[in-house]
């Protein structure tokens, strides 16, 4: 801003002592200077706001780009079960409507099973051991993207959707599935070394009787449930023993659920699609 001229100061004093003048009158030149200064300040604020917004978007896109790169890098440590262990049977229910939600799950674009390399190696050893008894593995699910878990959560929060209640949770109110641990906002599957599986007879292809179907919500699916017969108990123990022997840890509330104890990504939750 330019310095105020002496003549302008004199006019201010005259205005202050003249009873006929009720307001301060600035010279046109001074008024123009003030308006110009205000306009410049306003324009400067707009420019600053624009720059801050631009930097925020740049940071956001850079973060997204880095996360995408991390996801792709991690994907290099995953393998397809059918490529590593072609004799293992796959039944990818989340790619179909035959699951507890009754619809294909978000993030499943192909009927394949992805798993960490370490878990795949351990599964190969499990399969070899079972083959000696004329048995083999059937896998329902392994790596599960976070978007699929989010889909589960949305379904669980919708009390009106009870399409599959009779088949998958006939004895439980849907609003207790979170409380009882059947649905959660984070899942070990998303880390890539947790699997849902069972045992099949190699001659017939039939699943061994485990006392309850896969993904059935209820006490009967707890590993040590007293609600199943001796045959089912023996079959569950057969699966548990061979899985533990090769480095997997069971989950007490689901006889089909196992996690590699020495999993490579214990703190990471991935979201790349199954395709």
Secondary structure per residue as TSV (DSSP state, phi and psi in degrees):
chain	resnum	aa	ss	phi	psi
A	1	X	-	360.0	140.4
A	2	X	-	-75.9	154.1
A	3	X	-	-66.2	150.1
A	4	X	-	-80.8	131.3
A	5	X	-	-72.1	154.6
A	6	X	H	-62.6	-36.4
A	7	X	H	-63.3	-32.9
A	8	X	H	-69.3	-38.9
A	9	X	H	-61.8	-42.0
A	10	X	H	-60.2	-43.1
A	11	X	H	-63.4	-35.0
A	12	X	H	-62.5	-44.1
A	13	X	H	-64.4	-41.5
A	14	X	H	-62.2	-40.1
A	15	X	H	-64.9	-35.0
A	16	X	H	-71.4	-26.9
A	17	X	H	-101.4	-6.3
A	18	X	-	-89.9	113.0
A	19	X	T	-65.9	-20.2
A	20	X	T	-79.7	-10.5
A	21	X	-	-109.1	123.0
A	22	X	-	-100.9	-7.0
A	23	X	S	-141.2	158.0
A	24	X	-	-79.7	129.6
A	25	X	-	-114.8	121.3
A	26	X	-	-91.1	151.3
A	27	X	-	-67.2	152.5
A	28	X	H	-55.4	-36.6
A	29	X	H	-65.6	-43.4
A	30	X	H	-68.6	-39.3
A	31	X	H	-61.4	-41.3
A	32	X	H	-63.1	-41.4
A	33	X	H	-61.0	-43.0
A	34	X	H	-66.0	-43.6
A	35	X	H	-65.4	-37.9
A	36	X	H	-64.5	-41.3
A	37	X	H	-63.2	-43.7
A	38	X	H	-62.8	-42.2
A	39	X	H	-62.6	-41.0
A	40	X	H	-64.0	-41.1
A	41	X	H	-63.3	-42.6
A	42	X	H	-63.6	-43.1
A	43	X	H	-64.7	-36.6
A	44	X	H	-64.4	-42.3
A	45	X	H	-63.1	-39.1
A	46	X	H	-63.3	-40.9
A	47	X	H	-65.5	-41.8
A	48	X	H	-63.3	-43.5
A	49	X	H	-60.9	-42.5
A	50	X	H	-63.0	-41.3
A	51	X	H	-65.9	-42.0
A	52	X	H	-61.7	-44.0
A	53	X	H	-61.4	-43.1
A	54	X	H	-61.8	-45.0
A	55	X	H	-64.5	-37.6
A	56	X	H	-63.1	-44.8
A	57	X	H	-64.4	-40.7
A	58	X	H	-61.8	-42.7
A	59	X	H	-65.1	-41.6
A	60	X	H	-61.5	-48.2
A	61	X	H	-68.3	-33.6
A	62	X	H	-66.2	-41.8
A	63	X	H	-62.8	-42.9
A	64	X	H	-63.3	-41.0
A	65	X	H	-63.9	-42.8
A	66	X	H	-65.0	-42.1
A	67	X	H	-64.5	-39.9
A	68	X	H	-62.3	-40.6
A	69	X	H	-64.8	-41.6
A	70	X	H	-61.3	-40.2
A	71	X	H	-63.2	-44.6
A	72	X	H	-67.1	-39.1
A	73	X	H	-62.3	-43.1
A	74	X	H	-65.1	-35.9
A	75	X	H	-59.6	-25.8
A	76	X	T	-65.9	-17.6
A	77	X	T	-95.3	9.6
A	78	X	E	-111.2	151.8
A	79	X	E	-133.9	161.8
A	80	X	E	-88.4	130.2
A	81	X	H	-60.3	-40.0
A	82	X	H	-66.3	-19.0
A	83	X	H	-86.5	-38.4
A	84	X	H	-82.2	-38.8
A	85	X	-	-135.2	75.6
A	86	X	T	-63.7	-16.9
A	87	X	T	-83.7	-11.9
A	88	X	S	-76.9	131.1
A	89	X	E	-78.1	137.9
A	90	X	E	-114.8	137.6
A	91	X	-	-139.4	83.4
A	92	X	-	-83.6	83.2
A	93	X	G	-66.7	-29.3
A	94	X	G	-73.6	-10.0
A	95	X	G	-87.4	-5.7
A	96	X	S	-120.1	-171.2
A	97	X	S	-96.5	-0.9
A	98	X	-	-88.7	71.0
A	99	X	S	-153.5	177.4
A	100	X	T	-67.0	-14.7
A	101	X	T	-95.0	-18.8
A	102	X	S	76.3	19.5
A	103	X	S	-153.0	159.3
A	104	X	-	-64.5	139.0
A	105	X	-	-88.6	142.5
A	106	X	T	-54.9	136.3
A	107	X	T	93.4	-9.3
A	108	X	B	-100.9	105.2
A	109	X	-	-110.1	-1.7
A	110	X	S	-157.4	150.0
A	111	X	S	-83.1	67.2
A	112	X	-	-129.9	162.3
A	113	X	-	-118.7	121.6
A	114	X	E	-104.9	144.4
A	115	X	E	-155.9	158.5
A	116	X	E	-63.7	152.6
A	117	X	H	-58.1	-38.9
A	118	X	H	-65.0	-42.8
A	119	X	H	-67.1	-37.6
A	120	X	H	-62.5	-40.3
A	121	X	H	-63.8	-43.7
A	122	X	H	-64.6	-37.7
A	123	X	H	-64.8	-33.9
A	124	X	H	-59.4	-39.5
A	125	X	H	-70.3	-37.7
A	126	X	H	-62.4	-45.4
A	127	X	H	-61.1	-41.8
A	128	X	H	-60.7	-42.9
A	129	X	H	-64.7	-43.6
A	130	X	H	-68.2	-36.3
A	131	X	H	-58.0	-30.8
A	132	X	T	-64.5	-19.1
A	133	X	T	-107.4	11.1
A	134	X	T	75.6	22.6
A	135	X	E	-122.4	169.7
A	136	X	E	-158.6	176.6
A	137	X	E	-94.2	148.7
A	138	X	E	-125.5	127.9
A	139	X	E	-110.2	129.5
A	140	X	E	-93.1	-37.1
A	141	X	E	-160.2	152.2
A	142	X	-	-141.2	-107.7
A	143	X	-	-59.7	136.1
A	144	X	-	-134.3	118.1
A	145	X	-	-65.0	155.1
A	146	X	H	-60.5	-33.5
A	147	X	H	-62.7	-28.8
A	148	X	H	-71.0	-41.4
A	149	X	H	-61.9	-41.1
A	150	X	H	-61.5	-36.5
A	151	X	H	-64.1	-42.5
A	152	X	H	-57.3	-44.5
A	153	X	H	-63.8	-44.6
A	154	X	H	-60.7	-42.3
A	155	X	H	-62.2	-45.0
A	156	X	H	-64.9	-26.6
A	157	X	T	-88.3	0.9
A	158	X	-	-103.5	96.1
A	159	X	T	-66.5	-18.4
A	160	X	T	-78.8	-21.2
A	161	X	-	-89.3	96.4
A	162	X	-	-123.8	30.3
A	163	X	T	-54.5	-39.4
A	164	X	T	-105.7	11.4
A	165	X	H	-55.9	-46.3
A	166	X	H	-59.6	-36.0
A	167	X	H	-87.7	-36.6
A	168	X	H	-111.1	-24.7
A	169	X	-	-151.1	57.1
A	170	X	T	-65.1	-24.8
A	171	X	T	-106.4	8.8
A	172	X	S	-124.6	137.6
A	173	X	-	-71.6	138.8
A	174	X	G	-60.3	-31.8
A	175	X	G	-73.4	-0.5
A	176	X	G	-105.0	2.2
A	177	X	T	-64.9	-32.6
A	178	X	T	-68.6	-51.2
A	179	X	T	-56.6	-38.0
A	180	X	T	-87.7	-1.0
A	181	X	T	85.5	12.5
A	182	X	S	-82.7	-26.8
A	183	X	S	-127.1	137.8
A	184	X	-	-147.1	159.3
A	185	X	S	-77.6	-14.9
A	186	X	S	-130.2	144.8
A	187	X	-	-135.0	142.4
A	188	X	G	-61.2	-26.3
A	189	X	G	-57.8	-33.2
A	190	X	G	-68.9	-16.0
A	191	X	G	-86.1	-12.1
A	192	X	T	95.3	0.5
A	193	X	-	-126.6	19.7
A	194	X	E	-112.4	139.7
A	195	X	E	-132.9	152.0
A	196	X	E	-112.5	121.7
A	197	X	E	-153.3	171.7
A	198	X	E	-147.0	-172.2
A	199	X	E	-118.5	139.6
A	200	X	E	-123.5	155.7
A	201	X	E	-81.8	124.2
A	202	X	T	-66.3	-29.9
A	203	X	T	-73.8	-44.2
A	204	X	T	-99.7	-22.3
A	205	X	-	79.6	-0.3
A	206	X	-	-77.6	144.6
A	207	X	B	-72.5	142.7
A	208	X	-	-67.7	148.9
A	209	X	-	-69.8	116.0
A	210	X	-	-107.2	4.6
A	211	X	S	89.8	-24.0
A	212	X	S	-154.3	154.3
A	213	X	-	-72.5	161.7
A	214	X	T	-59.9	141.4
A	215	X	T	64.9	20.9
A	216	X	-	-82.4	125.6
A	217	X	-	-88.9	112.0
A	218	X	S	165.7	166.6
A	219	X	G	-60.9	-29.4
A	220	X	G	-63.9	-19.3
A	221	X	G	-87.5	-8.5
A	222	X	S	-64.1	140.4
A	223	X	T	-56.4	-44.2
A	224	X	T	-98.2	26.3
A	225	X	-	-61.1	138.6
A	226	X	T	-85.2	1.0
A	227	X	T	-84.2	-6.4
A	228	X	S	-106.4	159.4
A	229	X	-	-80.2	178.0
A	230	X	H	-63.9	-38.4
A	231	X	H	-62.5	-46.7
A	232	X	H	-64.1	-40.6
A	233	X	H	-60.8	-43.8
A	234	X	H	-63.5	-39.7
A	235	X	H	-68.0	-39.4
A	236	X	H	-63.5	-41.8
A	237	X	H	-67.3	-35.4
A	238	X	H	-59.2	-48.1
A	239	X	H	-64.3	-45.3
A	240	X	H	-63.3	-42.8
A	241	X	H	-63.8	-43.8
A	242	X	H	-71.8	-33.5
A	243	X	H	-70.3	-44.1
A	244	X	H	-62.3	-41.2
A	245	X	H	-59.0	-28.8
A	246	X	T	-108.7	25.5
A	247	X	T	94.9	12.9
A	248	X	E	-103.9	149.5
A	249	X	E	-110.8	128.7
A	250	X	E	-78.3	161.9
A	251	X	E	-112.4	121.0
A	252	X	T	-58.7	-32.4
A	253	X	T	-87.8	-5.6
A	254	X	E	-141.4	112.3
A	255	X	E	-63.8	-20.1
A	256	X	E	-92.9	-6.4
A	257	X	E	-101.3	120.8
A	258	X	E	-137.4	143.7
A	259	X	E	-125.7	135.1
A	260	X	E	-63.3	122.9
A	261	X	T	-59.9	-43.3
A	262	X	T	-97.3	55.7
A	263	X	-	-69.0	143.7
A	264	X	T	-75.3	-21.4
A	265	X	T	-127.4	65.8
A	266	X	T	-67.7	-18.3
A	267	X	T	-118.0	6.4
A	268	X	-	-107.4	141.8
A	269	X	-	-125.3	113.9
A	270	X	-	-95.4	163.7
A	271	X	-	-140.0	14.3
A	272	X	-	-72.6	151.2
A	273	X	-	-74.2	158.6
A	274	X	B	-90.2	107.2
A	275	X	-	-157.3	360.0
